[in-house]
Amino acid sequence: MSRKKDEIVITRHKVEVTKLKQEMKGFLEAMREMLDEADQPDSKMQLDEVELSVEINGEGKISLFGIGGAKAGGKGAMTFKFKRK
């Protein structure tokens, strides 16, 4: 989104599905590793649910909380909710 005098211009960007799938796969693998480490079997507490919001830039790069890979251009967001089975 950009601003011109008294108007807002919204620009759409096409993202390659294969690029987005690759980014998503890497993100989910990293999340699995982190959640496994956070949920140790000998712990007195059990991790039951995690909710994350991620940002997707115009190039299909996924970043957690907008950190890393941030570039100017269109952005979108997704929310993931991981719940124990």
mmCIF file as gemmi writes it, N, C-alpha and C atoms, coordinates in Angstrom:
data_model
loop_
_atom_site.group_PDB
_atom_site.id
_atom_site.type_symbol
_atom_site.label_atom_id
_atom_site.label_alt_id
_atom_site.label_comp_id
_atom_site.label_asym_id
_atom_site.label_entity_id
_atom_site.label_seq_id
_atom_site.pdbx_PDB_ins_code
_atom_site.Cartn_x
_atom_site.Cartn_y
_atom_site.Cartn_z
_atom_site.occupancy
_atom_site.B_iso_or_equiv
_atom_site.pdbx_formal_charge
_atom_site.auth_seq_id
_atom_site.auth_asym_id
_atom_site.pdbx_PDB_model_num
ATOM 1 N N . MET Axp A 1 ? 0.846 -1.157 0 1 0 ? 1 A 1
ATOM 2 C CA . MET Axp A 1 ? 0 0 0 1 0 ? 1 A 1
ATOM 3 C C . MET Axp A 1 ? 0.9 1.231 0 1 0 ? 1 A 1
ATOM 4 N N . SER Axp A 2 ? 0.583 2.192 -0.809 1 0 ? 2 A 1
ATOM 5 C CA . SER Axp A 2 ? 1.331 3.443 -0.82 1 0 ? 2 A 1
ATOM 6 C C . SER Axp A 2 ? 0.334 4.596 -0.804 1 0 ? 2 A 1
ATOM 7 N N . ARG Axp A 3 ? 0.812 5.749 -0.425 1 0 ? 3 A 1
ATOM 8 C CA . ARG Axp A 3 ? -0.068 6.913 -0.338 1 0 ? 3 A 1
ATOM 9 C C . ARG Axp A 3 ? 0.364 7.962 -1.354 1 0 ? 3 A 1
ATOM 10 N N . LYS Axp A 4 ? -0.61 8.508 -2.01 1 0 ? 4 A 1
ATOM 11 C CA . LYS Axp A 4 ? -0.405 9.678 -2.855 1 0 ? 4 A 1
ATOM 12 C C . LYS Axp A 4 ? -1.271 10.768 -2.252 1 0 ? 4 A 1
ATOM 13 N N . LYS Axp A 5 ? -1.148 11.932 -2.725 1 0 ? 5 A 1
ATOM 14 C CA . LYS Axp A 5 ? -1.908 13.035 -2.169 1 0 ? 5 A 1
ATOM 15 C C . LYS Axp A 5 ? -3.401 12.701 -2.162 1 0 ? 5 A 1
ATOM 16 N N . ASP Axp A 6 ? -3.974 12.617 -0.969 1 0 ? 6 A 1
ATOM 17 C CA . ASP Axp A 6 ? -5.405 12.373 -0.749 1 0 ? 6 A 1
ATOM 18 C C . ASP Axp A 6 ? -5.932 11.055 -1.312 1 0 ? 6 A 1
ATOM 19 N N . GLU Axp A 7 ? -5.075 10.056 -1.547 1 0 ? 7 A 1
ATOM 20 C CA . GLU Axp A 7 ? -5.565 8.746 -1.985 1 0 ? 7 A 1
ATOM 21 C C . GLU Axp A 7 ? -4.613 7.649 -1.536 1 0 ? 7 A 1
ATOM 22 N N . ILE Axp A 8 ? -5.146 6.459 -1.441 1 0 ? 8 A 1
ATOM 23 C CA . ILE Axp A 8 ? -4.355 5.285 -1.082 1 0 ? 8 A 1
ATOM 24 C C . ILE Axp A 8 ? -4.337 4.361 -2.295 1 0 ? 8 A 1
ATOM 25 N N . VAL Axp A 9 ? -3.162 3.881 -2.651 1 0 ? 9 A 1
ATOM 26 C CA . VAL Axp A 9 ? -3.017 2.972 -3.783 1 0 ? 9 A 1
ATOM 27 C C . VAL Axp A 9 ? -2.614 1.607 -3.235 1 0 ? 9 A 1
ATOM 28 N N . ILE Axp A 10 ? -3.412 0.58 -3.521 1 0 ? 10 A 1
ATOM 29 C CA . ILE Axp A 10 ? -3.113 -0.779 -3.076 1 0 ? 10 A 1
ATOM 30 C C . ILE Axp A 10 ? -2.604 -1.558 -4.277 1 0 ? 10 A 1
ATOM 31 N N . THR Axp A 11 ? -1.441 -2.172 -4.107 1 0 ? 11 A 1
ATOM 32 C CA . THR Axp A 11 ? -0.815 -2.937 -5.179 1 0 ? 11 A 1
ATOM 33 C C . THR Axp A 11 ? -0.846 -4.41 -4.833 1 0 ? 11 A 1
ATOM 34 N N . ARG Axp A 12 ? -1.255 -5.251 -5.772 1 0 ? 12 A 1
ATOM 35 C CA . ARG Axp A 12 ? -1.246 -6.691 -5.567 1 0 ? 12 A 1
ATOM 36 C C . ARG Axp A 12 ? -0.022 -7.286 -6.232 1 0 ? 12 A 1
ATOM 37 N N . HIS Axp A 13 ? 0.528 -8.332 -5.597 1 0 ? 13 A 1
ATOM 38 C CA . HIS Axp A 13 ? 1.675 -9.034 -6.142 1 0 ? 13 A 1
ATOM 39 C C . HIS Axp A 13 ? 1.319 -10.505 -6.265 1 0 ? 13 A 1
ATOM 40 N N . LYS Axp A 14 ? 1.677 -11.103 -7.381 1 0 ? 14 A 1
ATOM 41 C CA . LYS Axp A 14 ? 1.506 -12.542 -7.529 1 0 ? 14 A 1
ATOM 42 C C . LYS Axp A 14 ? 2.696 -13.234 -6.882 1 0 ? 14 A 1
ATOM 43 N N . VAL Axp A 15 ? 2.414 -14.321 -6.185 1 0 ? 15 A 1
ATOM 44 C CA . VAL Axp A 15 ? 3.472 -15.095 -5.538 1 0 ? 15 A 1
ATOM 45 C C . VAL Axp A 15 ? 3.435 -16.496 -6.123 1 0 ? 15 A 1
ATOM 46 N N . GLU Axp A 16 ? 4.602 -16.998 -6.51 1 0 ? 16 A 1
ATOM 47 C CA . GLU Axp A 16 ? 4.688 -18.36 -7.035 1 0 ? 16 A 1
ATOM 48 C C . GLU Axp A 16 ? 4.293 -19.35 -5.958 1 0 ? 16 A 1
ATOM 49 N N . VAL Axp A 17 ? 3.386 -20.257 -6.295 1 0 ? 17 A 1
ATOM 50 C CA . VAL Axp A 17 ? 2.912 -21.248 -5.329 1 0 ? 17 A 1
ATOM 51 C C . VAL Axp A 17 ? 4.062 -22.124 -4.842 1 0 ? 17 A 1
ATOM 52 N N . THR Axp A 18 ? 4.962 -22.505 -5.735 1 0 ? 18 A 1
ATOM 53 C CA . THR Axp A 18 ? 6.081 -23.362 -5.321 1 0 ? 18 A 1
ATOM 54 C C . THR Axp A 18 ? 6.979 -22.64 -4.315 1 0 ? 18 A 1
ATOM 55 N N . LYS Axp A 19 ? 7.191 -21.346 -4.51 1 0 ? 19 A 1
ATOM 56 C CA . LYS Axp A 19 ? 7.996 -20.545 -3.578 1 0 ? 19 A 1
ATOM 57 C C . LYS Axp A 19 ? 7.305 -20.483 -2.222 1 0 ? 19 A 1
ATOM 58 N N . LEU Axp A 20 ? 5.998 -20.237 -2.223 1 0 ? 20 A 1
ATOM 59 C CA . LEU Axp A 20 ? 5.251 -20.156 -0.979 1 0 ? 20 A 1
ATOM 60 C C . LEU Axp A 20 ? 5.234 -21.506 -0.263 1 0 ? 20 A 1
ATOM 61 N N . LYS Axp A 21 ? 5.07 -22.596 -1.013 1 0 ? 21 A 1
ATOM 62 C CA . LYS Axp A 21 ? 5.084 -23.931 -0.41 1 0 ? 21 A 1
ATOM 63 C C . LYS Axp A 21 ? 6.435 -24.232 0.231 1 0 ? 21 A 1
ATOM 64 N N . GLN Axp A 22 ? 7.511 -23.85 -0.442 1 0 ? 22 A 1
ATOM 65 C CA . GLN Axp A 22 ? 8.865 -24.071 0.076 1 0 ? 22 A 1
ATOM 66 C C . GLN Axp A 22 ? 9.066 -23.286 1.375 1 0 ? 22 A 1
ATOM 67 N N . GLU Axp A 23 ? 8.659 -22.032 1.382 1 0 ? 23 A 1
ATOM 68 C CA . GLU Axp A 23 ? 8.778 -21.2 2.578 1 0 ? 23 A 1
ATOM 69 C C . GLU Axp A 23 ? 7.939 -21.777 3.718 1 0 ? 23 A 1
ATOM 70 N N . MET Axp A 24 ? 6.713 -22.195 3.399 1 0 ? 24 A 1
ATOM 71 C CA . MET Axp A 24 ? 5.81 -22.741 4.408 1 0 ? 24 A 1
ATOM 72 C C . MET Axp A 24 ? 6.37 -24.032 5.005 1 0 ? 24 A 1
ATOM 73 N N . LYS Axp A 25 ? 6.93 -24.886 4.156 1 0 ? 25 A 1
ATOM 74 C CA . LYS Axp A 25 ? 7.51 -26.147 4.626 1 0 ? 25 A 1
ATOM 75 C C . LYS Axp A 25 ? 8.647 -25.879 5.609 1 0 ? 25 A 1
ATOM 76 N N . GLY Axp A 26 ? 9.537 -24.966 5.26 1 0 ? 26 A 1
ATOM 77 C CA . GLY Axp A 26 ? 10.646 -24.617 6.145 1 0 ? 26 A 1
ATOM 78 C C . GLY Axp A 26 ? 10.159 -24.022 7.458 1 0 ? 26 A 1
ATOM 79 N N . PHE Axp A 27 ? 9.153 -23.167 7.393 1 0 ? 27 A 1
ATOM 80 C CA . PHE Axp A 27 ? 8.604 -22.55 8.591 1 0 ? 27 A 1
ATOM 81 C C . PHE Axp A 27 ? 7.982 -23.596 9.51 1 0 ? 27 A 1
ATOM 82 N N . LEU Axp A 28 ? 7.184 -24.507 8.943 1 0 ? 28 A 1
ATOM 83 C CA . LEU Axp A 28 ? 6.518 -25.534 9.755 1 0 ? 28 A 1
ATOM 84 C C . LEU Axp A 28 ? 7.516 -26.511 10.365 1 0 ? 28 A 1
ATOM 85 N N . GLU Axp A 29 ? 8.572 -26.852 9.624 1 0 ? 29 A 1
ATOM 86 C CA . GLU Axp A 29 ? 9.612 -27.73 10.178 1 0 ? 29 A 1
ATOM 87 C C . GLU Axp A 29 ? 10.295 -27.061 11.372 1 0 ? 29 A 1
ATOM 88 N N . ALA Axp A 30 ? 10.604 -25.79 11.249 1 0 ? 30 A 1
ATOM 89 C CA . ALA Axp A 30 ? 11.234 -25.054 12.348 1 0 ? 30 A 1
ATOM 90 C C . ALA Axp A 30 ? 10.293 -24.982 13.551 1 0 ? 30 A 1
ATOM 91 N N . MET Axp A 31 ? 8.993 -24.776 13.31 1 0 ? 31 A 1
ATOM 92 C CA . MET Axp A 31 ? 8.024 -24.716 14.403 1 0 ? 31 A 1
ATOM 93 C C . MET Axp A 31 ? 7.923 -26.067 15.115 1 0 ? 31 A 1
ATOM 94 N N . ARG Axp A 32 ? 7.919 -27.154 14.356 1 0 ? 32 A 1
ATOM 95 C CA . ARG Axp A 32 ? 7.866 -28.487 14.972 1 0 ? 32 A 1
ATOM 96 C C . ARG Axp A 32 ? 9.052 -28.702 15.907 1 0 ? 32 A 1
ATOM 97 N N . GLU Axp A 33 ? 10.233 -28.332 15.446 1 0 ? 33 A 1
ATOM 98 C CA . GLU Axp A 33 ? 11.441 -28.487 16.264 1 0 ? 33 A 1
ATOM 99 C C . GLU Axp A 33 ? 11.346 -27.657 17.542 1 0 ? 33 A 1
ATOM 100 N N . MET Axp A 34 ? 10.896 -26.417 17.414 1 0 ? 34 A 1
ATOM 101 C CA . MET Axp A 34 ? 10.789 -25.552 18.588 1 0 ? 34 A 1
ATOM 102 C C . MET Axp A 34 ? 9.736 -26.062 19.565 1 0 ? 34 A 1
ATOM 103 N N . LEU Axp A 35 ? 8.607 -26.521 19.056 1 0 ? 35 A 1
ATOM 104 C CA . LEU Axp A 35 ? 7.551 -27.022 19.939 1 0 ? 35 A 1
ATOM 105 C C . LEU Axp A 35 ? 7.963 -28.308 20.631 1 0 ? 35 A 1
ATOM 106 N N . ASP Axp A 36 ? 8.709 -29.17 19.914 1 0 ? 36 A 1
ATOM 107 C CA . ASP Axp A 36 ? 9.218 -30.395 20.54 1 0 ? 36 A 1
ATOM 108 C C . ASP Axp A 36 ? 10.16 -30.067 21.692 1 0 ? 36 A 1
ATOM 109 N N . GLU Axp A 37 ? 11.007 -29.069 21.515 1 0 ? 37 A 1
ATOM 110 C CA . GLU Axp A 37 ? 11.944 -28.674 22.566 1 0 ? 37 A 1
ATOM 111 C C . GLU Axp A 37 ? 11.22 -28.032 23.744 1 0 ? 37 A 1
ATOM 112 N N . ALA Axp A 38 ? 10.131 -27.319 23.463 1 0 ? 38 A 1
ATOM 113 C CA . ALA Axp A 38 ? 9.383 -26.639 24.521 1 0 ? 38 A 1
ATOM 114 C C . ALA Axp A 38 ? 8.54 -27.604 25.341 1 0 ? 38 A 1
ATOM 115 N N . ASP Axp A 39 ? 8.269 -28.783 24.808 1 0 ? 39 A 1
ATOM 116 C CA . ASP Axp A 39 ? 7.37 -29.728 25.453 1 0 ? 39 A 1
ATOM 117 C C . ASP Axp A 39 ? 8.132 -30.987 25.869 1 0 ? 39 A 1
ATOM 118 N N . GLN Axp A 40 ? 8.963 -30.86 26.88 1 0 ? 40 A 1
ATOM 119 C CA . GLN Axp A 40 ? 9.773 -31.976 27.356 1 0 ? 40 A 1
ATOM 120 C C . GLN Axp A 40 ? 8.924 -32.932 28.197 1 0 ? 40 A 1
ATOM 121 N N . PRO Axp A 41 ? 9.09 -34.252 28.024 1 0 ? 41 A 1
ATOM 122 C CA . PRO Axp A 41 ? 8.26 -35.229 28.743 1 0 ? 41 A 1
ATOM 123 C C . PRO Axp A 41 ? 8.415 -35.181 30.266 1 0 ? 41 A 1
ATOM 124 N N . ASP Axp A 42 ? 9.571 -34.761 30.77 1 0 ? 42 A 1
ATOM 125 C CA . ASP Axp A 42 ? 9.779 -34.731 32.22 1 0 ? 42 A 1
ATOM 126 C C . ASP Axp A 42 ? 9.368 -33.401 32.861 1 0 ? 42 A 1
ATOM 127 N N . SER Axp A 43 ? 8.785 -32.514 32.089 1 0 ? 43 A 1
ATOM 128 C CA . SER Axp A 43 ? 8.375 -31.206 32.596 1 0 ? 43 A 1
ATOM 129 C C . SER Axp A 43 ? 7.092 -31.324 33.424 1 0 ? 43 A 1
ATOM 130 N N . LYS Axp A 44 ? 6.937 -30.43 34.39 1 0 ? 44 A 1
ATOM 131 C CA . LYS Axp A 44 ? 5.716 -30.398 35.196 1 0 ? 44 A 1
ATOM 132 C C . LYS Axp A 44 ? 4.602 -29.65 34.476 1 0 ? 44 A 1
ATOM 133 N N . MET Axp A 45 ? 4.937 -28.985 33.386 1 0 ? 45 A 1
ATOM 134 C CA . MET Axp A 45 ? 3.94 -28.238 32.607 1 0 ? 45 A 1
ATOM 135 C C . MET Axp A 45 ? 3.864 -28.837 31.211 1 0 ? 45 A 1
ATOM 136 N N . GLN Axp A 46 ? 2.69 -28.75 30.627 1 0 ? 46 A 1
ATOM 137 C CA . GLN Axp A 46 ? 2.485 -29.29 29.283 1 0 ? 46 A 1
ATOM 138 C C . GLN Axp A 46 ? 2.034 -28.164 28.357 1 0 ? 46 A 1
ATOM 139 N N . LEU Axp A 47 ? 2.688 -28.066 27.219 1 0 ? 47 A 1
ATOM 140 C CA . LEU Axp A 47 ? 2.3 -27.087 26.218 1 0 ? 47 A 1
ATOM 141 C C . LEU Axp A 47 ? 1.066 -27.62 25.507 1 0 ? 47 A 1
ATOM 142 N N . ASP Axp A 48 ? -0.041 -26.89 25.578 1 0 ? 48 A 1
ATOM 143 C CA . ASP Axp A 48 ? -1.296 -27.371 25.029 1 0 ? 48 A 1
ATOM 144 C C . ASP Axp A 48 ? -1.668 -26.694 23.715 1 0 ? 48 A 1
ATOM 145 N N . GLU Axp A 49 ? -1.321 -25.42 23.577 1 0 ? 49 A 1
ATOM 146 C CA . GLU Axp A 49 ? -1.748 -24.701 22.383 1 0 ? 49 A 1
ATOM 147 C C . GLU Axp A 49 ? -0.813 -23.532 22.113 1 0 ? 49 A 1
ATOM 148 N N . VAL Axp A 50 ? -0.529 -23.279 20.843 1 0 ? 50 A 1
ATOM 149 C CA . VAL Axp A 50 ? 0.308 -22.153 20.417 1 0 ? 50 A 1
ATOM 150 C C . VAL Axp A 50 ? -0.375 -21.491 19.233 1 0 ? 50 A 1
ATOM 151 N N . GLU Axp A 51 ? -0.465 -20.178 19.259 1 0 ? 51 A 1
ATOM 152 C CA . GLU Axp A 51 ? -1.036 -19.445 18.132 1 0 ? 51 A 1
ATOM 153 C C . GLU Axp A 51 ? 0.001 -18.439 17.647 1 0 ? 51 A 1
ATOM 154 N N . LEU Axp A 52 ? 0.286 -18.468 16.362 1 0 ? 52 A 1
ATOM 155 C CA . LEU Axp A 52 ? 1.301 -17.604 15.774 1 0 ? 52 A 1
ATOM 156 C C . LEU Axp A 52 ? 0.725 -16.839 14.595 1 0 ? 52 A 1
ATOM 157 N N . SER Axp A 53 ? 1.156 -15.611 14.435 1 0 ? 53 A 1
ATOM 158 C CA . SER Axp A 53 ? 0.825 -14.842 13.247 1 0 ? 53 A 1
ATOM 159 C C . SER Axp A 53 ? 2.097 -14.658 12.448 1 0 ? 53 A 1
ATOM 160 N N . VAL Axp A 54 ? 2.023 -14.941 11.167 1 0 ? 54 A 1
ATOM 161 C CA . VAL Axp A 54 ? 3.186 -14.77 10.303 1 0 ? 54 A 1
ATOM 162 C C . VAL Axp A 54 ? 2.836 -13.802 9.185 1 0 ? 54 A 1
ATOM 163 N N . GLU Axp A 55 ? 3.858 -13.168 8.677 1 0 ? 55 A 1
ATOM 164 C CA . GLU Axp A 55 ? 3.694 -12.211 7.589 1 0 ? 55 A 1
ATOM 165 C C . GLU Axp A 55 ? 4.273 -12.802 6.316 1 0 ? 55 A 1
ATOM 166 N N . ILE Axp A 56 ? 3.608 -12.58 5.215 1 0 ? 56 A 1
ATOM 167 C CA . ILE Axp A 56 ? 4.084 -13.033 3.911 1 0 ? 56 A 1
ATOM 168 C C . ILE Axp A 56 ? 4.277 -11.79 3.046 1 0 ? 56 A 1
ATOM 169 N N . ASN Axp A 57 ? 5.517 -11.591 2.577 1 0 ? 57 A 1
ATOM 170 C CA . ASN Axp A 57 ? 5.747 -10.399 1.763 1 0 ? 57 A 1
ATOM 171 C C . ASN Axp A 57 ? 5.399 -10.658 0.299 1 0 ? 57 A 1
ATOM 172 N N . GLY Axp A 58 ? 5.552 -9.672 -0.527 1 0 ? 58 A 1
ATOM 173 C CA . GLY Axp A 58 ? 5.193 -9.753 -1.938 1 0 ? 58 A 1
ATOM 174 C C . GLY Axp A 58 ? 5.996 -10.768 -2.726 1 0 ? 58 A 1
ATOM 175 N N . GLU Axp A 59 ? 7.11 -11.235 -2.156 1 0 ? 59 A 1
ATOM 176 C CA . GLU Axp A 59 ? 7.935 -12.252 -2.824 1 0 ? 59 A 1
ATOM 177 C C . GLU Axp A 59 ? 7.647 -13.655 -2.301 1 0 ? 59 A 1
ATOM 178 N N . GLY Axp A 60 ? 6.709 -13.76 -1.343 1 0 ? 60 A 1
ATOM 179 C CA . GLY Axp A 60 ? 6.366 -15.069 -0.785 1 0 ? 60 A 1
ATOM 180 C C . GLY Axp A 60 ? 7.21 -15.472 0.395 1 0 ? 60 A 1
ATOM 181 N N . LYS Axp A 61 ? 8.051 -14.573 0.899 1 0 ? 61 A 1
ATOM 182 C CA . LYS Axp A 61 ? 8.905 -14.856 2.054 1 0 ? 61 A 1
ATOM 183 C C . LYS Axp A 61 ? 8.066 -14.774 3.325 1 0 ? 61 A 1
ATOM 184 N N . ILE Axp A 62 ? 8.205 -15.801 4.175 1 0 ? 62 A 1
ATOM 185 C CA . ILE Axp A 62 ? 7.433 -15.864 5.414 1 0 ? 62 A 1
ATOM 186 C C . ILE Axp A 62 ? 8.307 -15.431 6.575 1 0 ? 62 A 1
ATOM 187 N N . SER Axp A 63 ? 7.766 -14.57 7.429 1 0 ? 63 A 1
ATOM 188 C CA . SER Axp A 63 ? 8.513 -14.147 8.614 1 0 ? 63 A 1
ATOM 189 C C . SER Axp A 63 ? 7.575 -14.101 9.811 1 0 ? 63 A 1
ATOM 190 N N . LEU Axp A 64 ? 8.127 -14.47 10.954 1 0 ? 64 A 1
ATOM 191 C CA . LEU Axp A 64 ? 7.381 -14.48 12.197 1 0 ? 64 A 1
ATOM 192 C C . LEU Axp A 64 ? 7.393 -13.081 12.787 1 0 ? 64 A 1
ATOM 193 N N . PHE Axp A 65 ? 6.239 -12.532 13.096 1 0 ? 65 A 1
ATOM 194 C CA . PHE Axp A 65 ? 6.114 -11.193 13.666 1 0 ? 65 A 1
ATOM 195 C C . PHE Axp A 65 ? 6.752 -10.124 12.786 1 0 ? 65 A 1
ATOM 196 N N . GLY Axp A 66 ? 6.848 -10.37 11.481 1 0 ? 66 A 1
ATOM 197 C CA . GLY Axp A 66 ? 7.434 -9.391 10.582 1 0 ? 66 A 1
ATOM 198 C C . GLY Axp A 66 ? 8.939 -9.271 10.697 1 0 ? 66 A 1
ATOM 199 N N . ILE Axp A 67 ? 9.591 -10.23 11.386 1 0 ? 67 A 1
ATOM 200 C CA . ILE Axp A 67 ? 11.045 -10.183 11.564 1 0 ? 67 A 1
ATOM 201 C C . ILE Axp A 67 ? 11.715 -11.003 10.473 1 0 ? 67 A 1
ATOM 202 N N . GLY Axp A 68 ? 12.697 -10.469 9.833 1 0 ? 68 A 1
ATOM 203 C CA . GLY Axp A 68 ? 13.455 -11.207 8.818 1 0 ? 68 A 1
ATOM 204 C C . GLY Axp A 68 ? 12.746 -11.2 7.478 1 0 ? 68 A 1
ATOM 205 N N . GLY Axp A 69 ? 13.493 -10.973 6.454 1 0 ? 69 A 1
ATOM 206 C CA . GLY Axp A 69 ? 12.935 -10.998 5.106 1 0 ? 69 A 1
ATOM 207 C C . GLY Axp A 69 ? 12.025 -9.825 4.798 1 0 ? 69 A 1
ATOM 208 N N . ALA Axp A 70 ? 12.018 -8.825 5.643 1 0 ? 70 A 1
ATOM 209 C CA . ALA Axp A 70 ? 11.136 -7.691 5.423 1 0 ? 70 A 1
ATOM 210 C C . ALA Axp A 70 ? 11.66 -6.828 4.285 1 0 ? 70 A 1
ATOM 211 N N . LYS Axp A 71 ? 10.823 -6.632 3.313 1 0 ? 71 A 1
ATOM 212 C CA . LYS Axp A 71 ? 11.151 -5.77 2.183 1 0 ? 71 A 1
ATOM 213 C C . LYS Axp A 71 ? 9.935 -4.916 1.884 1 0 ? 71 A 1
ATOM 214 N N . ALA Axp A 72 ? 10.173 -3.824 1.225 1 0 ? 72 A 1
ATOM 215 C CA . ALA Axp A 72 ? 9.053 -2.986 0.823 1 0 ? 72 A 1
ATOM 216 C C . ALA Axp A 72 ? 8.202 -3.747 -0.183 1 0 ? 72 A 1
ATOM 217 N N . GLY Axp A 73 ? 6.946 -3.46 -0.184 1 0 ? 73 A 1
ATOM 218 C CA . GLY Axp A 73 ? 6.053 -4.128 -1.123 1 0 ? 73 A 1
ATOM 219 C C . GLY Axp A 73 ? 4.841 -4.67 -0.411 1 0 ? 73 A 1
ATOM 220 N N . GLY Axp A 74 ? 4.017 -5.378 -1.15 1 0 ? 74 A 1
ATOM 221 C CA . GLY Axp A 74 ? 2.788 -5.92 -0.58 1 0 ? 74 A 1
ATOM 222 C C . GLY Axp A 74 ? 3.056 -6.941 0.496 1 0 ? 74 A 1
ATOM 223 N N . LYS Axp A 75 ? 2.159 -6.992 1.461 1 0 ? 75 A 1
ATOM 224 C CA . LYS Axp A 75 ? 2.296 -7.947 2.552 1 0 ? 75 A 1
ATOM 225 C C . LYS Axp A 75 ? 0.931 -8.555 2.843 1 0 ? 75 A 1
ATOM 226 N N . GLY Axp A 76 ? 0.949 -9.773 3.339 1 0 ? 76 A 1
ATOM 227 C CA . GLY Axp A 76 ? -0.253 -10.446 3.792 1 0 ? 76 A 1
ATOM 228 C C . GLY Axp A 76 ? 0.092 -11.155 5.078 1 0 ? 76 A 1
ATOM 229 N N . ALA Axp A 77 ? -0.905 -11.721 5.721 1 0 ? 77 A 1
ATOM 230 C CA . ALA Axp A 77 ? -0.642 -12.406 6.983 1 0 ? 77 A 1
ATOM 231 C C . ALA Axp A 77 ? -1.464 -13.678 7.085 1 0 ? 77 A 1
ATOM 232 N N . MET Axp A 78 ? -0.963 -14.629 7.862 1 0 ? 78 A 1
ATOM 233 C CA . MET Axp A 78 ? -1.669 -15.869 8.162 1 0 ? 78 A 1
ATOM 234 C C . MET Axp A 78 ? -1.522 -16.119 9.65 1 0 ? 78 A 1
ATOM 235 N N . THR Axp A 79 ? -2.518 -16.737 10.238 1 0 ? 79 A 1
ATOM 236 C CA . THR Axp A 79 ? -2.439 -17.13 11.636 1 0 ? 79 A 1
ATOM 237 C C . THR Axp A 79 ? -2.504 -18.645 11.701 1 0 ? 79 A 1
ATOM 238 N N . PHE Axp A 80 ? -1.569 -19.245 12.44 1 0 ? 80 A 1
ATOM 239 C CA . PHE Axp A 80 ? -1.52 -20.692 12.634 1 0 ? 80 A 1
ATOM 240 C C . PHE Axp A 80 ? -1.855 -20.971 14.087 1 0 ? 80 A 1
ATOM 241 N N . LYS Axp A 81 ? -2.701 -21.949 14.307 1 0 ? 81 A 1
ATOM 242 C CA . LYS Axp A 81 ? -3.038 -22.352 15.671 1 0 ? 81 A 1
ATOM 243 C C . LYS Axp A 81 ? -2.697 -23.831 15.792 1 0 ? 81 A 1
ATOM 244 N N . PHE Axp A 82 ? -1.694 -24.142 16.605 1 0 ? 82 A 1
ATOM 245 C CA . PHE Axp A 82 ? -1.26 -25.504 16.849 1 0 ? 82 A 1
ATOM 246 C C . PHE Axp A 82 ? -1.877 -25.956 18.163 1 0 ? 82 A 1
ATOM 247 N N . LYS Axp A 83 ? -2.609 -27.063 18.15 1 0 ? 83 A 1
ATOM 248 C CA . LYS Axp A 83 ? -3.263 -27.565 19.349 1 0 ? 83 A 1
ATOM 249 C C . LYS Axp A 83 ? -2.89 -29.024 19.545 1 0 ? 83 A 1
ATOM 250 N N . ARG Axp A 84 ? -2.641 -29.39 20.769 1 0 ? 84 A 1
ATOM 251 C CA . ARG Axp A 84 ? -2.283 -30.763 21.093 1 0 ? 84 A 1
ATOM 252 C C . ARG Axp A 84 ? -3.424 -31.692 20.738 1 0 ? 84 A 1
ATOM 253 N N . LYS Axp A 85 ? -3.071 -32.872 20.198 1 0 ? 85 A 1
ATOM 254 C CA . LYS Axp A 85 ? -4.076 -33.887 19.848 1 0 ? 85 A 1
ATOM 255 C C . LYS Axp A 85 ? -4.574 -34.578 21.095 1 0 ? 85 A 1
